[in-house]
Amino acid sequence: MAVEILLPRLGWDMTEGIFGEWLKHDGDAIKPGDLLYTVEGDKATQEVESMDAGVLRIRPDGPQMGDTIPVGTLLAYIAQPDETVTFASSQVEAALPAAVPVAVETQAAPENRKPEVVHRTAISPRARRVAAELGVEWRELTGSGRTGRIVER
């Protein structure tokens, strides 16, 4: 069964990427770890490697160098040597649903409002475990670590 090669999400807020170039050609034998193509995200250009072995089958109407394409777009397949792959027109579309605009109500910020300061005591997991073993309420302690963190010494 052929494995889909999709444009990956390189960052949490990435929705599209700029296709670089194919590093392998259609019909090339691929093994895990082979570099397939490059893609440019918001911050860096990354080479994408194969996770499977087989024969690379690139979409005939696939992206060209410099094309901006959505995350999840089908780029190619890695098929078995005796397997034939057909690219249906429905597969050409991006795998992600289109963004739906949402109405957002805005409210004017109240004047003279001070931001609430929440003080959280930071504690290392090891210090939390030792405090529990000794029956000490660690929320009442003052830490001696960096920025007041409670650490075991």
C-alpha positions as CSV (number, residue, x, y, z in Angstrom):
1,M,0.0,0.0,0.0
2,A,1.4,3.4,-1.0
3,V,2.3,5.9,1.7
4,E,1.3,9.5,1.2
5,I,3.9,12.3,1.3
6,L,2.3,15.4,2.7
7,L,3.6,18.9,3.4
8,P,4.4,18.8,7.1
9,R,3.6,21.4,9.8
10,L,7.0,22.8,10.9
11,G,5.6,25.0,13.7
12,W,2.5,25.3,15.8
13,D,1.1,28.2,13.9
14,M,2.2,27.2,10.4
15,T,-0.6,27.0,7.9
16,E,1.3,27.0,4.6
17,G,4.9,26.6,3.4
18,I,7.0,27.6,0.4
19,F,8.0,24.5,-1.6
20,G,11.7,24.4,-2.3
21,E,12.8,21.6,-4.6
22,W,12.7,17.8,-5.0
23,L,15.9,16.2,-3.9
24,K,14.8,12.9,-5.4
25,H,13.2,12.2,-8.8
26,D,10.0,10.4,-9.8
27,G,10.7,6.7,-9.9
28,D,13.8,6.8,-7.6
29,A,14.2,4.0,-5.0
30,I,13.8,5.4,-1.5
31,K,14.9,4.1,1.8
32,P,14.1,5.5,5.3
33,G,16.2,8.6,6.0
34,D,16.6,9.7,2.4
35,L,16.0,13.4,1.9
36,L,13.0,13.9,-0.4
37,Y,12.4,17.7,-0.7
38,T,12.9,21.1,0.9
39,V,10.2,23.3,2.3
40,E,10.5,26.8,3.8
41,G,8.5,27.7,6.8
42,D,8.2,31.0,8.7
43,K,11.6,30.7,10.3
44,A,13.7,28.2,8.4
45,T,14.2,26.0,5.4
46,Q,14.0,22.3,6.2
47,E,14.8,19.1,4.3
48,V,12.1,16.5,4.7
49,E,13.2,12.9,4.9
50,S,11.5,9.6,4.1
51,M,10.2,7.4,6.9
52,D,9.4,4.5,4.6
53,A,11.1,2.5,1.8
54,G,9.8,2.1,-1.7
55,V,9.6,4.0,-5.0
56,L,8.9,7.7,-5.1
57,R,5.9,8.7,-7.2
58,I,5.7,12.5,-7.5
59,R,2.3,14.1,-8.4
60,P,2.5,15.3,-12.0
61,D,0.8,18.6,-11.3
62,G,2.7,19.0,-8.0
63,P,4.1,22.3,-6.7
64,Q,7.0,24.0,-8.4
65,M,9.9,25.7,-6.7
66,G,8.6,28.8,-4.9
67,D,5.0,27.8,-4.8
68,T,3.1,28.5,-1.5
69,I,1.1,25.4,-0.5
70,P,-1.1,24.6,2.5
71,V,0.1,22.3,5.2
72,G,-1.2,18.7,4.5
73,T,-1.1,19.0,0.7
74,L,-0.5,15.7,-1.0
75,L,2.9,15.9,-2.8
76,A,3.7,12.3,-3.7
77,Y,3.5,8.7,-2.7
78,I,6.1,6.1,-1.7
79,A,4.8,3.0,-3.4
80,Q,6.0,-0.6,-3.6
81,P,8.1,-1.4,-6.7
82,D,5.3,-3.4,-8.4
83,E,2.5,-1.0,-7.3
84,T,0.9,1.6,-9.6
85,V,-0.3,4.9,-8.2
86,T,-3.0,7.1,-9.7
87,F,-3.5,10.7,-8.7
88,A,-7.2,11.6,-8.5
89,S,-8.2,15.2,-8.9
90,S,-9.7,15.1,-5.4
91,Q,-6.3,14.3,-3.9
92,V,-4.8,17.4,-5.4
93,E,-6.7,19.6,-3.0
94,A,-5.2,20.4,0.4
95,A,-6.0,18.0,3.2
96,L,-6.9,20.8,5.6
97,P,-10.4,22.3,5.6
98,A,-10.8,25.9,4.6
99,A,-10.7,28.5,7.4
100,V,-14.1,29.7,8.4
101,P,-14.4,33.3,9.5
102,V,-15.8,33.8,12.9
103,A,-17.4,37.0,14.2
104,V,-15.8,38.3,17.4
105,E,-17.4,40.8,19.7
106,T,-15.0,43.3,21.1
107,Q,-15.6,45.2,24.3
108,A,-13.9,48.4,25.4
109,A,-11.3,47.8,28.1
110,P,-12.4,49.3,31.4
111,E,-10.2,52.3,32.4
112,N,-8.2,52.4,35.6
113,R,-8.2,48.6,35.9
114,K,-5.0,47.2,37.3
115,P,-3.8,43.9,36.0
116,E,-4.1,41.1,38.5
117,V,-0.8,39.7,39.7
118,V,-0.9,36.0,40.3
119,H,2.0,34.7,42.4
120,R,2.8,31.1,41.8
121,T,5.4,29.3,43.8
122,A,7.7,27.3,41.5
123,I,9.0,23.9,42.8
124,S,11.0,21.2,41.3
125,P,9.4,17.8,41.0
126,R,12.0,16.3,43.3
127,A,11.5,18.9,45.9
128,R,7.7,18.4,45.7
129,R,8.2,14.7,46.3
130,V,10.5,15.2,49.3
131,A,8.1,17.7,50.8
132,A,5.2,15.2,50.4
133,E,7.3,12.5,52.1
134,L,8.1,14.8,55.0
135,G,4.6,16.1,55.3
136,V,5.7,19.8,54.6
137,E,3.2,22.2,53.0
138,W,5.5,23.5,50.2
139,R,3.2,26.4,49.2
140,E,4.1,28.1,52.5
141,L,7.9,28.0,51.9
142,T,10.1,30.6,50.3
143,G,12.5,29.1,47.7
144,S,16.2,29.7,47.6
145,G,16.7,28.8,44.0
146,R,16.8,31.0,41.0
147,T,13.8,33.4,40.9
148,G,12.5,32.0,44.2
149,R,12.1,28.4,43.0
150,I,12.0,25.7,45.6
151,V,14.7,23.1,45.0
152,E,16.0,20.2,46.9
153,R,19.6,20.7,48.3
